């Protein structure tokens, strides 16, 4: 089974769910009550002024992986062949490698075991304010890959700490293009730090993506993928939204967002808004996760209480091998120690996806 089948399921899911709830007064009342409870929890939580476990672990993730050696060996247990389709497991493994390479300086990319002719680096950009980064690659198929870097410095950690939910900035709304109308954006909430970093990073990306002739002269360049890991997963999604908002209206381009180990960082209203108003159910959003990731495992309850939801479809993958589990029955049963069953503790597992190490490390 290839990932295209899953992406088609996303379209079916989007088309079969009535997001508008025009006649569901009872559902609206329930939603309002839930939002009030979430807001009360958020207000109480913010008043404590204590960084959640999520961001403490992210700080460790900024420091510890620097001393970790990552393997360049290739695993042959992939459940798909490289030519099986547009988004095979092999293609997604390559996106994991792009996300990993985005952590390295541009002049050090060729020193990585993940570097290959399949991913040609075009440019690397840094937001001077948030120190968030992005590397643009071009695949052999001419697909463009926008890989946003995760946390790699203490400035990025400061971005993670700005976890208050705030109204979405106006340049993330469709009404800026006069193609649609939206409700009061106070009901559309997003993680403050991720939004600020994404807007700053977009300023660096905008002129390159929208003005570079490479993106205009060939119809074969009409496919673009935004990807990233951890903090980069959040900035990848929001930069994809900003790109969609600033595309020429006559331009037709296939969009896909595929992320690894990304946090939940928006409320339900904004998640539905992105799917329906921004991408209009024409783009696919897939979040790869696994149970051993301590950032995800130890903060699920917190994110639920804060009202954070995923924007796209969450799907499990393996941390050590390039395998994706399309259903619970596909996932192998692994023996776990008593301690690991109670607590996902190994911070390095946050940096392992699809057999690829995705995180900061020392370079010579």
RAJOPE-V849548 format. One record per helix or strand of 2 or more residues. SS is the DSSP state (~ for helix, > for strand). FROM is the first residue (numbers start at 0). TO is the last residue. Records with the same first field share a line. If there is no record, write none. Layout:
# RAJOPE-V849548
SS: FROM-TO + FROM-TO
This chain:
# RAJOPE-V849548
~: 2-15 + 24-47 + 52-66 + 88-100 + 105-110 + 153-160 + 169-171 + 173-176 + 184-186 + 191-210 + 212-214 + 218-220 + 230-245 + 267-277 + 293-296 + 299-305 + 327-329 + 337-341 + 346-350
>: 118-125 + 132-138 + 143-147 + 164-166 + 188-190 + 222-228 + 253-259 + 283-288 + 312-316 + 323-324 + 351-352 + 355-356
